[in-house]
Amino acid sequence: MTRTATMRVLFWLLLTPFAAIAAGEELTTRDIIRRAEEAASEKVRESWEKFQTDIQAPLDQARKELNDAITKLNADKRFTDAQAVQKALADLEKTVMSKTVSIVIQPGPKPQPVKPEPVKPEPVPPQKPLLDRLAGKWTHPTATLMYYFGQDGSFHEDDKVDGRVNATGRGVLITKDIAEFKLSNGFKIHARMASDDVAALLIWGPAGNPVPGLVLQRQDPIIGRWQGFAGGVKEFLANGEIRDLPSCSWQRPNPAQRSYVFSWNDGRSRDDLVLSPDGNVLEGKNKEGQVIRAQRIQ
C-alpha cells in the first residue's frame, strides 16, 4: 500500500467516531473500534482495487506484451548479432513499457567468425626430362626440313622432299633446360622447350659464329601415310591437306586432345576419329555411324 493510501485510512479511522457523535448516536468503545475497523477495511479494499485497476493490470499487460515480443525476436533469425538484439529490445522497452518497467538484456554469445578451410594447391606433376620432351618430329617454319630428336639424345635433319639426311648428331644436357647437340656438318645447336609443342634453337656455324636461330613446331602425330580409308592409302600433310585430294582436308579442333575431323568431297562426308596412344591407329565413325579404322604405314 502506498504512503498516501495509508494516510487516508488513518484519517478515516479518526473521523468515523466523530461523525457518529455528530449524528447523535450513542456509541460504546466497542462500537467505535468496530466501526473504525470496518471503515479501515473498506478503504483498504478500495485502495487495493484502485491499485489493481490503475497499476497492476496495465503492468501485467505490459509484461505479457514484452514477453511475447521477446519470444518473437528470439525466433527471428535476422537478430543474430548481440548488438542488434540489444537495440531492438531497448526500442521495445520504450514503446511498450514506457517508464513503468525496466529490463536487463543478457545478450547471447557473439557468433564466432567462420574460418575458411585452407585451399590445398593442386599437385604439380613432375616435368619430364628435356630430352624426353624434345623427342619427336619437328617441322621447319619455312623450309622443307624435318628435325628428329630421340629420347636417347640422337638427332638428324632430313629434307622432306627428297628424303636426304642433311646432318646427324647427338645431344647432352648442359642444364636441366638446355640440351647441346653437335652435328656431323660442324654446326652446334642449343635446344630448349618454349612449350610442349614449340622448341627454340640457338645455332652456331662450323667456325663458332652464331647464325639465325629457329623456332620449331612439333609435327602433328598423324602426319604421314595411312591405310584403311576408302580409296586406299591417304597421306596427311602438315598444312591440313590430304595429298592429291584438293576437296578433302583434316583438322585437330583441340591440340590438347587426340581427336581429328576428316572432311571428304567438300564436306559431303565426314569422319570423327581418335588417334591411339602409340600414334599408329586412327579409329572412330563416319557421320552415317559406320566404324572407320586406319593404320599408319609410314
Backbone torsions as a table, in degrees:
resi	resn	phi	psi	omega
1	MET	NA	141.1	-178.6
2	THR	-75.9	167.2	180.0
3	ARG	-64.4	-39.2	179.9
4	THR	-62.9	-44.5	178.7
5	ALA	-61.6	-39.5	178.9
6	THR	-61.9	-43.3	179.9
7	MET	-63.0	-40.1	179.1
8	ARG	-62.5	-41.5	178.7
9	VAL	-61.1	-46.8	179.5
10	LEU	-61.8	-37.9	179.3
11	PHE	-61.9	-45.2	179.9
12	TRP	-69.3	-30.1	175.2
13	LEU	-61.1	-40.7	-179.8
14	LEU	-77.8	-34.6	-172.9
15	LEU	-77.9	-32.9	-172.7
16	THR	-59.5	-48.0	180.0
17	PRO	-60.2	-40.9	-177.5
18	PHE	-68.2	-33.6	177.3
19	ALA	-64.7	-38.5	178.9
20	ALA	-67.5	-42.0	179.2
21	ILE	-63.0	-42.4	-179.2
22	ALA	-63.0	-24.8	179.9
23	ALA	-86.4	-0.1	177.5
24	GLY	83.8	15.7	179.8
25	GLU	-82.5	146.6	174.0
26	GLU	-97.2	119.2	-173.6
27	LEU	-123.1	138.1	171.9
28	THR	-87.1	171.0	177.9
29	THR	-61.2	-37.9	179.1
30	ARG	-63.7	-40.4	178.8
31	ASP	-63.9	-41.7	-179.6
32	ILE	-60.9	-44.2	-178.2
33	ILE	-66.0	-41.4	-178.8
34	ARG	-63.3	-46.7	-178.6
35	ARG	-65.4	-37.0	177.6
36	ALA	-62.6	-40.3	178.7
37	GLU	-66.3	-40.0	178.3
38	GLU	-64.3	-44.1	179.0
39	ALA	-62.6	-40.5	179.8
40	ALA	-64.7	-43.3	180.0
41	SER	-62.4	-41.0	179.8
42	GLU	-63.1	-43.1	-179.8
43	LYS	-67.4	-38.0	176.6
44	VAL	-62.4	-43.9	-179.8
45	ARG	-62.6	-43.8	179.5
46	GLU	-62.8	-41.9	179.1
47	SER	-63.0	-41.6	179.8
48	TRP	-65.7	-41.7	177.4
49	GLU	-63.1	-40.3	178.2
50	LYS	-64.1	-39.7	177.6
51	PHE	-62.9	-43.0	-179.6
52	GLN	-63.0	-40.8	-175.6
53	THR	-75.9	-45.1	-171.6
54	ASP	-86.2	-27.5	-171.6
55	ILE	-122.7	-53.9	-169.8
56	GLN	-66.3	-42.9	-178.0
57	ALA	-64.3	-48.1	176.0
58	PRO	-60.7	-35.9	-179.8
59	LEU	-65.1	-44.6	178.6
60	ASP	-63.7	-40.1	179.2
61	GLN	-64.4	-41.1	178.9
62	ALA	-63.4	-41.5	178.8
63	ARG	-62.5	-41.5	179.4
64	LYS	-62.7	-45.0	179.0
65	GLU	-62.1	-38.7	179.4
66	LEU	-65.9	-45.2	179.5
67	ASN	-62.1	-41.2	178.0
68	ASP	-62.9	-41.7	-179.5
69	ALA	-66.8	-39.0	178.7
70	ILE	-64.5	-41.9	177.7
71	THR	-59.8	-41.8	178.8
72	LYS	-65.2	-40.6	178.3
73	LEU	-64.0	-41.7	-179.8
74	ASN	-63.4	-30.9	180.0
75	ALA	-83.3	-12.4	-178.3
76	ASP	-84.2	113.2	-175.3
77	LYS	-68.0	-13.5	179.6
78	ARG	-68.8	-28.5	-175.7
79	PHE	-91.5	70.4	177.6
80	THR	-97.2	-16.5	-179.2
81	ASP	-91.2	135.2	-175.6
82	ALA	-61.8	-39.0	179.8
83	GLN	-66.0	-36.7	178.5
84	ALA	-65.6	-40.4	177.7
85	VAL	-65.0	-43.0	-179.9
86	GLN	-58.7	-45.6	-178.7
87	LYS	-67.4	-42.1	-179.1
88	ALA	-62.1	-42.6	179.7
89	LEU	-71.4	-33.8	176.8
90	ALA	-63.6	-42.7	176.8
91	ASP	-63.1	-39.5	-179.7
92	LEU	-65.1	-39.8	179.1
93	GLU	-60.5	-43.4	-179.8
94	LYS	-64.6	-38.5	-175.1
95	THR	-76.2	-48.2	-171.8
96	VAL	-88.3	-44.4	-170.4
97	MET	-91.2	-16.5	-174.8
98	SER	53.2	-124.9	-179.7
99	LYS	-106.1	7.2	-173.8
100	THR	-77.7	-38.7	-174.1
101	VAL	-125.6	140.5	171.0
102	SER	-122.1	143.5	-177.9
103	ILE	-126.6	156.9	177.4
104	VAL	-113.1	122.1	-178.5
105	ILE	-90.7	128.5	173.6
106	GLN	-109.2	94.2	-176.5
107	PRO	-63.4	147.6	177.6
108	GLY	-71.7	176.4	-179.7
109	PRO	-63.0	138.8	179.6
110	LYS	-67.7	130.8	-180.0
111	PRO	-57.9	133.8	178.3
112	GLN	-82.5	137.2	179.0
113	PRO	-62.4	139.4	179.4
114	VAL	-81.7	121.3	179.3
115	LYS	-83.8	123.3	178.7
116	PRO	-66.0	142.7	177.7
117	GLU	-68.2	137.1	179.7
118	PRO	-62.2	138.2	179.8
119	VAL	-84.8	120.8	179.6
120	LYS	-79.9	125.3	179.3
121	PRO	-66.0	144.7	177.9
122	GLU	-66.0	133.9	179.2
123	PRO	-64.0	135.1	179.4
124	VAL	-88.8	119.6	-179.5
125	PRO	-63.4	143.0	179.6
126	PRO	-63.1	140.5	-178.6
127	GLN	-80.5	140.1	178.7
128	LYS	-67.6	153.4	174.8
129	PRO	-57.5	153.5	-174.1
130	LEU	-57.4	-42.6	-177.2
131	LEU	-64.9	-32.8	176.2
132	ASP	-68.7	-38.6	-179.3
133	ARG	-71.4	-31.5	179.5
134	LEU	-75.8	-22.7	-172.4
135	ALA	-57.6	131.6	178.4
136	GLY	137.0	-169.1	-177.5
137	LYS	-103.8	137.0	-179.3
138	TRP	-128.9	142.2	-176.2
139	THR	-105.0	145.9	174.7
140	HIS	-73.2	140.1	-176.6
141	PRO	-64.5	-27.2	-176.7
142	THR	-128.9	-40.4	-175.6
143	ALA	-82.9	169.7	178.8
144	THR	-90.1	50.3	-178.1
145	LEU	-111.3	147.2	178.4
146	MET	-126.0	135.4	-179.2
147	TYR	-113.7	132.1	-179.5
148	TYR	-117.3	125.0	175.0
149	PHE	-116.0	131.1	178.2
150	GLY	-102.3	157.2	177.4
151	GLN	-64.6	-24.1	179.6
152	ASP	-84.7	5.0	-179.7
153	GLY	93.7	0.6	-179.9
154	SER	-73.5	157.3	-178.4
155	PHE	-150.8	141.2	165.4
156	HIS	-153.1	150.5	-179.0
157	GLU	-113.5	124.4	-177.1
158	ASP	-119.1	155.2	170.8
159	ASP	-93.1	124.3	-175.5
160	LYS	-70.2	-22.1	-176.2
161	VAL	-79.2	-56.7	-175.8
162	ASP	-102.8	-1.8	177.7
163	GLY	76.5	6.4	-177.0
164	ARG	-70.2	139.0	175.6
165	VAL	-88.2	116.6	-177.7
166	ASN	-84.6	-33.6	-177.8
167	ALA	-161.6	151.9	173.4
168	THR	-128.4	169.0	179.4
169	GLY	-179.0	-176.8	178.7
170	ARG	-143.1	143.7	-176.0
171	GLY	-119.2	157.5	175.7
172	VAL	-136.2	154.9	176.6
173	LEU	-78.6	128.6	172.8
174	ILE	-103.4	-23.2	165.6
175	THR	-142.6	175.4	-179.6
176	LYS	-68.8	-16.5	-177.4
177	ASP	-111.1	-4.7	-176.7
178	ILE	-132.7	131.4	174.6
179	ALA	-114.1	136.1	179.3
180	GLU	-105.7	128.6	178.9
181	PHE	-117.6	126.9	173.8
182	LYS	-103.5	123.8	-170.7
183	LEU	-101.3	160.6	-177.9
184	SER	-67.0	-21.5	179.4
185	ASN	-92.3	12.1	176.5
186	GLY	91.2	-8.6	179.6
187	PHE	-78.8	159.4	175.8
188	LYS	-130.5	139.1	-177.7
189	ILE	-126.5	136.1	166.5
190	HIS	-108.8	119.9	-176.7
191	ALA	-113.5	137.6	173.3
192	ARG	-142.9	157.8	-177.8
193	MET	-92.6	126.6	170.8
194	ALA	-87.2	-32.1	173.9
195	SER	-159.9	-177.3	-179.2
196	ASP	-63.0	-25.2	-175.8
197	ASP	-116.9	7.6	-179.5
198	VAL	-134.4	130.6	178.0
199	ALA	-123.9	142.4	178.8
200	ALA	-111.2	132.9	-179.3
201	LEU	-117.7	129.2	166.9
202	LEU	-101.5	133.6	-169.9
203	ILE	-126.8	140.1	173.6
204	TRP	-123.0	139.9	179.1
205	GLY	-77.0	178.5	-178.4
206	PRO	-58.6	-29.4	-180.0
207	ALA	-87.1	5.2	-179.2
208	GLY	85.9	4.2	-179.8
209	ASN	-82.1	136.8	178.0
210	PRO	-69.9	141.4	176.5
211	VAL	-122.1	164.9	-177.9
212	PRO	-55.0	133.9	179.9
213	GLY	-78.7	179.1	-178.0
214	LEU	-132.7	150.4	168.7
215	VAL	-115.6	117.2	-175.6
216	LEU	-102.1	146.3	175.9
217	GLN	-107.2	131.2	179.2
218	ARG	-63.1	133.1	-179.7
219	GLN	-70.4	136.4	177.7
220	ASP	-62.1	138.3	-174.2
221	PRO	-65.4	-12.8	178.9
222	ILE	-91.2	-3.1	178.1
223	ILE	-59.7	129.9	-180.0
224	GLY	136.6	-165.3	-174.6
225	ARG	-105.3	138.3	-175.3
226	TRP	-132.8	144.4	179.0
227	GLN	-115.7	135.4	174.7
228	GLY	135.1	-17.5	176.1
229	PHE	-77.9	158.2	176.7
230	ALA	-60.1	134.5	179.8
231	GLY	94.9	4.3	174.6
232	GLY	98.3	-149.1	-174.7
233	VAL	-72.4	137.6	176.2
234	LYS	-122.9	138.4	176.1
235	GLU	-114.0	119.0	-179.8
236	PHE	-92.1	127.0	-177.5
237	LEU	-97.0	161.0	-175.3
238	ALA	-66.0	-24.4	-177.4
239	ASN	-86.9	10.0	178.4
240	GLY	90.2	0.6	179.8
241	GLU	-93.3	166.2	174.1
242	ILE	-118.1	123.6	-170.8
243	ARG	-54.9	132.3	176.1
244	ASP	66.0	14.3	177.0
245	LEU	-130.7	78.9	-174.5
246	PRO	-63.5	-21.8	-179.6
247	SER	-90.9	8.6	-177.3
248	CYS	-124.2	155.5	-179.0
249	SER	-159.3	168.2	174.4
250	TRP	-134.3	155.0	175.6
251	GLN	-151.5	156.0	177.9
252	ARG	-117.6	96.6	-172.1
253	PRO	-57.4	-37.5	-178.5
254	ASN	-127.8	109.7	-177.9
255	PRO	-60.3	-20.9	-179.4
256	ALA	-79.8	-9.6	179.7
257	GLN	-116.3	169.9	-176.0
258	ARG	-108.5	29.4	-179.6
259	SER	-98.2	140.5	-177.8
260	TYR	-131.7	149.2	176.2
261	VAL	-118.8	127.1	-179.8
262	PHE	-114.3	126.4	-179.3
263	SER	-109.3	128.6	-178.0
264	TRP	-119.9	143.6	174.9
265	ASN	53.5	56.2	177.9
266	ASP	55.7	38.1	174.5
267	GLY	87.2	0.5	-180.0
268	ARG	-70.1	-21.6	176.1
269	SER	-133.7	151.2	-175.0
270	ARG	-147.7	139.5	173.7
271	ASP	-118.8	136.3	173.1
272	ASP	-113.9	109.3	-171.9
273	LEU	-125.5	157.9	179.1
274	VAL	-122.7	135.2	179.7
275	LEU	-83.4	134.7	179.9
276	SER	-68.8	158.2	-179.0
277	PRO	-56.1	-32.3	179.7
278	ASP	-84.1	-2.8	175.7
279	GLY	77.7	13.8	-174.4
280	ASN	-113.2	-4.0	-177.6
281	VAL	-135.9	133.1	170.3
282	LEU	-111.4	129.7	-176.7
283	GLU	-145.4	142.7	179.2
284	GLY	172.7	-147.1	-177.9
285	LYS	-137.2	155.2	171.3
286	ASN	-88.7	179.5	-174.4
287	LYS	-71.5	-11.9	174.0
288	GLU	-86.4	-3.9	179.7
289	GLY	90.5	5.0	179.2
290	GLN	-80.4	142.0	-179.2
291	VAL	-73.3	132.5	178.5
292	ILE	-120.3	133.9	178.9
293	ARG	-141.0	132.5	-179.6
294	ALA	-132.9	148.7	-177.2
295	GLN	-119.6	134.8	176.6
296	ARG	-68.1	137.6	175.4
297	ILE	-119.5	-8.6	176.9
298	GLN	-160.6	NA	NA
